Amino acid sequence: MTVRTPRIEDHPDLAELRLRYEEAAETPTAQVVEGLTFLSGLYLAISPWVVGFTSHTSLTASNVISGVGLAVLALCFATMYGRSHRIAWVAPIISAWAIVSPWLVAGPAPSVGAIVSNVIVGLVGLICTIAMMSVGRRRIADTAGLSTSAQSFREVPRP
């Protein structure tokens, strides 16, 4: 007798978890945060031309690559958060890189405008990406009947 093992994608708990993440992504707060993250990624990518530090090629390349990456992640979160929430930890790292990159990339010292631009867009991106990660977790905790405090470790009976 052959027993068919179900695929993990067909597991009802996984489907329910994805549904909860999708519901969290549909809230107005999540949509605003995702939009701001997308805009900060776009600005980071075009900032060398807006601020005028394209002669600093290594910082320009860093900003373009980081900005495009952040914008793509924001689009992933906005369109399919249930499948992309596992890589949400990358977005705050990209934003933190934008903050420190003017001092860490090779080449001549960047202008004050480049530094201020990177720090501001990095902080906005960092705040938005952390908020994006917490929206999903807070929504899941709320729908499970848990608070986000130490009580979240207690076992919740299933219906």
Secondary structure, 3 states (H helix, E strand, C coil): CCCCCCCHHHCHHHHHHHHHHHHHHCCHHHHHHHHHHHHHHHHHHHHHHHHHCCCCHHHHHHHHHHHHHHHHHHHHHHHHHHHHHHHCCHHHHHHHHHHHHHHHCCCCCCCHHHHHHHHHHHHHHHHHHHHHHHHHHHHHHHHCCCCCCHHHHCCCCCC
